[in-house]
Structure formats: structure tokens, C-alpha cells
Amino acid sequence: MNAFTTLVIGGSVGGLAAAHELRAVGAEVAVYERSVGKTSARGAGIVMQPETEALLSRLGVPAQSVSVELHERQQLHTHGKAARYEAPQLMTAWDTLYRALREPLAGMCYRLDSTLTRVHVDGHDVTAEFSDGYTARGNFLVGADGIGSAARKLLDSATRPMYAGYVAWRGLEPESALPGDLLDLLSGRFTFFTSSGMQMLCYLVPGANGEREEGSRRVNWVWYVNVAEPNVPKLLTGRSGRRFAHFLPPGELLPETVEQVAHQADASLPRAFAELIRLSDVFMQPVLDLPPRRMVADHAALIGDAAGTVRPHTASGTSKAFGDAAGLATALRGWTLTQPLPAAELENWEARRLDRLLRLSEIGLELAERSTLGARVGSQFFTSD
């Protein structure tokens, strides 16, 4: 058999997009996810972008069927009325998008509890070894395992994430749990607030099972706040004492951190946003930069955040991974094991996607600087006692 087999490392939405794109060009695909149980949402809300919509459309899933439609943008102020203007937009959620991509792949190999520890290439054969002793063999490996990518560490150990100077406090709450006046303010709108060293935004997304009807959706919010790097480890310490690296899950904030977040919100944010934070089960991610260096290695490629990050203000982290996956599949289209690897096509793909990544990175930095996020001149918060 001349069809090639691809081992996709990472079973989040970027890895699933890669699985769909590679299967579409005739590859056999197996996905390996390091999570022990059901993969958890690491970003919650996702802005629907053309690359994501295009893949969903090919799968027969209209973007509207997995999204909440917004009609306006509004800017809140600590004093005075909100400024509003028309801005139609579709918003989805990580778990909603994950489900839309995962269900069509029900018969594909998708293995959990698979932490990659070693990659070995011999000719067209790629062997992946995992921490539990499991071994998988294929002909090409795709690292789609996020900013903490094990695939990247094995293929390009010199590139490491760097703290960007601010964190993202987050929440994702059922709209039914919020008071009516607060929900009336937020529903149907992309709502935001900006001041020195911080920015907060909020919008509704589908419910936990993809519900889009009024009363069953969720309110997604994110509050970017400048925090000096020495103060971040304490904020990433969970109730169990565990120090998290890239994501502090809901329910893990220390009680004193919960109160600190609430007090800072009361002091810094418009009343509606401060109330929303107090009503939420808060979680947190430090914002990290991973400068791009390479995306292609011998019989392997990196996509999405495994290859390099963009600041979240571009709303393009997910769509970038989808674009990476689509282009990689095009580069590998027609390749069989009787032929050499299409090196020129892969090099061209890498050059185009790195150029795209660099341009998005520059835009993200510019957007962050407008709110003095991560900038030394911006106000600092959550300082150590």
C-alpha cells in the first residue's frame, strides 16, 4: 500500500483539523493526546474566522449552527454611557468546535494519555514513543500539541516560550446564572473595556452541549492584566499546592487569589464587569510568546501554537492552526511511499506560514501595546505583598 500514515501529536482542535485535512488527501491518520481523560477547554471562547468556517463547511457544518451571532460592539466606561456601534460577528466555543470536528472522526484512532517522549526517523518510517511505553509507527509526524509542545521540544529544543508581561483571567458561565440586567447589557454584543495595563472583553458563546437558544448559552469573558513576572508563580499555584505552567483550571485558584481578583476588579473595572467576575469560577492563563523558528523537520512538521504563537488580541490562534493544517495537507497531496518526500513543497509551505505567523505576531504586539499590555510603561497589578 502506497498511502502514507500520519501520526498527529495533540488532539485539540488544531490536531483534529490536521486529521481532517490529511485524510482528505488520502493519508491514514492516528491522533495522540496527552490528556488522561476528556480534553479540557483551554481558551473557552473562539471568534469564527474564515479558515475555521471553510473546514466546517466542507464537513457539512454551517458556521451559524455552532455559533452565537453578535450584532453590536460596545465599549464600557467606569463612568458614563456605553459607546455602541453595529458589528455583526459569529462566536463559538472550544468545546462546541471540538465536538463538531471530533464526531466525524469517530472511527479514527484517537488515543488519550499519550505523552510523546521520543521520535525516531528511518527512511520513510517515523516511530513515536510515549511515556506509558506505547509505540506508534507511521510515515509523517505532525506536532499539534500547543505551546507546551513535546514534539517541538524533540524537533527544535532551542525554542522556548517567554512570558509576555501579562496574564489572562477568564470565566465561562451559564447565562441562566446571571442577573437579568447584566445579561441584557451583554447579550448580542461584543463588550470591552480598556485602561492602562489592562483590557477586558466579553461575549456569549454556545452552551456546554452546543445550545444556541436564549437562556442556554454561556457568557465568556477574558481580563488581560499586567503582572510582573516574579508575581506570576504565586498566581499559578493551585489549591493542591501544584504549580501550573500554562493554565490554571477553574476551581484551582487559592481563596486569597479569588478575593484578590475580585477586589482588583472592583477597583479597576466598570461595575458590570466587576459583578461578572465576582459571579464567575475564574481560571487563568499567562500570556506567552513563542517566536517562530522552523515548522519542518525530517518527515515531521509543527502547526499551530507548537510552531509559534500570536497574541490573543488577533483572535486568530485557532484559525492559524487550521490554515497551517490545510496548507500542510496541500504540500503532501499526492505523495506516496514509492516517492521521495516532497521537500520543495514542504519548504514553500513553511516559508508561507512563517511569513503569515510573523505578520500576525506583529499585529498582536501592536494591539497589546495600544493597551500598554506587557509594556513597561503600563500600570502593574497583583503585586506581591
HUDA-V68374 format. One record per residue. RES is the residue in one letter. D_FIRST is the distance of its C-alpha to the first C-alpha in Angstrom with 1 decimal. Layout:
# HUDA-V68374
RES:D_FIRST + RES:D_FIRST
This chain:
# HUDA-V68374
M:0.0 + N:3.8 + A:5.8 + F:8.4 + T:10.5 + T:14.2 + L:17.1 + V:20.2 + I:23.4 + G:26.1 + G:26.3 + S:29.2 + V:29.2 + G:27.7 + G:24.7 + L:24.3 + A:24.6 + A:21.8 + A:19.6 + H:20.5 + E:20.2 + L:16.7 + R:15.4 + A:17.2 + V:15.1 + G:11.7 + A:11.3 + E:11.1 + V:14.6 + A:16.9 + V:20.6 + Y:23.1 + E:26.8 + R:29.7 + S:32.2 + V:33.1 + G:33.9 + K:33.7 + T:33.2 + S:36.6 + A:37.7 + R:38.5 + G:40.0 + A:41.1 + G:41.8 + I:39.5 + V:40.6 + M:38.4 + Q:37.2 + P:35.4 + E:31.9 + T:32.0 + E:33.4 + A:30.7 + L:27.9 + L:30.0 + S:30.7 + R:27.0 + L:26.8 + G:29.9 + V:32.2 + P:35.4 + A:36.6 + Q:40.0 + S:38.7 + V:37.8 + S:40.8 + V:44.5 + E:46.3 + L:49.0 + H:51.8 + E:53.8 + R:54.0 + Q:57.0 + Q:58.4 + L:60.6 + H:63.6 + T:65.6 + H:68.6 + G:68.8 + K:66.7 + A:62.9 + A:61.9 + R:59.5 + Y:57.6 + E:55.1 + A:51.4 + P:48.8 + Q:45.7 + L:42.9 + M:42.4 + T:39.8 + A:39.2 + W:36.5 + D:36.1 + T:36.2 + L:33.4 + Y:31.4 + R:31.7 + A:30.8 + L:27.5 + R:26.7 + E:27.3 + P:24.5 + L:22.0 + A:23.5 + G:20.2 + M:18.5 + C:18.8 + Y:22.2 + R:23.8 + L:27.5 + D:29.7 + S:27.0 + T:28.9 + L:26.9 + T:28.5 + R:26.2 + V:23.3 + H:21.8 + V:19.5 + D:18.2 + G:16.3 + H:13.3 + D:13.9 + V:16.4 + T:18.4 + A:20.9 + E:23.8 + F:26.2 + S:29.9 + D:29.6 + G:27.5 + Y:24.2 + T:21.1 + A:18.0 + R:14.9 + G:12.8 + N:12.4 + F:15.4 + L:18.6 + V:21.0 + G:24.6 + A:26.3 + D:28.7 + G:32.0 + I:35.0 + G:34.9 + S:31.2 + A:30.1 + A:27.1 + R:29.7 + K:31.9 + L:29.2 + L:28.1 + D:31.5 + S:34.3 + A:37.1 + T:36.9 + R:38.8 + P:40.2 + M:43.9 + Y:46.4 + A:47.6 + G:51.1 + Y:50.9 + V:49.4 + A:48.3 + W:50.0 + R:48.2 + G:48.8 + L:47.2 + E:49.7 + P:50.0 + E:52.3 + S:54.2 + A:55.4 + L:57.1 + P:60.7 + G:61.1 + D:62.7 + L:59.9 + L:57.2 + D:59.2 + L:59.2 + L:55.4 + S:53.9 + G:52.4 + R:52.8 + F:51.2 + T:54.0 + F:54.6 + F:57.3 + T:57.6 + S:60.2 + S:60.4 + G:57.6 + M:56.0 + Q:54.2 + M:53.4 + L:51.5 + C:50.8 + Y:49.1 + L:48.0 + V:44.4 + P:43.0 + G:43.9 + A:42.0 + N:40.2 + G:39.9 + E:43.3 + R:44.8 + E:48.2 + E:51.4 + G:52.3 + S:48.8 + R:47.4 + R:47.6 + V:49.4 + N:47.4 + W:49.4 + V:49.0 + W:51.9 + Y:51.3 + V:54.0 + N:54.8 + V:54.9 + A:55.6 + E:52.9 + P:55.1 + N:55.7 + V:52.0 + P:51.3 + K:54.1 + L:52.7 + L:49.2 + T:50.7 + G:50.0 + R:52.3 + S:50.8 + G:51.6 + R:48.0 + R:47.5 + F:44.7 + A:42.9 + H:41.5 + F:42.5 + L:45.4 + P:44.5 + P:47.0 + G:49.6 + E:49.4 + L:52.2 + L:55.2 + P:58.3 + E:60.1 + T:57.2 + V:57.2 + E:60.9 + Q:60.5 + V:58.0 + A:60.3 + H:63.3 + Q:61.6 + A:60.5 + D:64.1 + A:65.4 + S:62.9 + L:61.4 + P:62.8 + R:64.0 + A:61.2 + F:58.5 + A:60.4 + E:60.8 + L:57.0 + I:56.2 + R:58.8 + L:57.2 + S:53.6 + D:51.6 + V:50.9 + F:47.9 + M:47.3 + Q:44.9 + P:46.1 + V:45.0 + L:42.9 + D:41.9 + L:38.7 + P:38.9 + P:35.7 + R:34.7 + R:31.0 + M:27.9 + V:25.1 + A:24.4 + D:21.7 + H:18.3 + A:20.6 + A:23.0 + L:26.0 + I:27.1 + G:30.3 + D:33.0 + A:30.8 + A:31.1 + G:34.7 + T:37.2 + V:39.5 + R:42.8 + P:42.8 + H:45.4 + T:42.9 + A:41.2 + S:37.9 + G:36.1 + T:33.8 + S:33.3 + K:32.6 + A:29.7 + F:28.4 + G:28.9 + D:27.1 + A:24.0 + A:24.0 + G:24.5 + L:21.8 + A:19.2 + T:20.6 + A:20.3 + L:16.6 + R:15.9 + G:13.7 + W:12.3 + T:8.8 + L:8.2 + T:9.5 + Q:12.7 + P:15.5 + L:16.2 + P:18.3 + A:21.5 + A:24.0 + E:22.8 + L:22.8 + E:26.2 + N:27.5 + W:26.3 + E:28.0 + A:31.2 + R:31.5 + R:31.0 + L:33.3 + D:35.9 + R:35.6 + L:36.0 + L:39.0 + R:40.7 + L:40.2 + S:41.5 + E:44.6 + I:45.3 + G:45.0 + L:47.4 + E:49.8 + L:49.8 + A:50.4 + E:53.2 + R:54.9 + S:55.4 + T:56.2 + L:53.2 + G:52.5 + A:55.3 + R:58.1 + V:60.7 + G:59.4 + S:61.1 + Q:59.8 + F:59.5 + F:58.9 + T:60.8 + S:61.5 + D:64.9
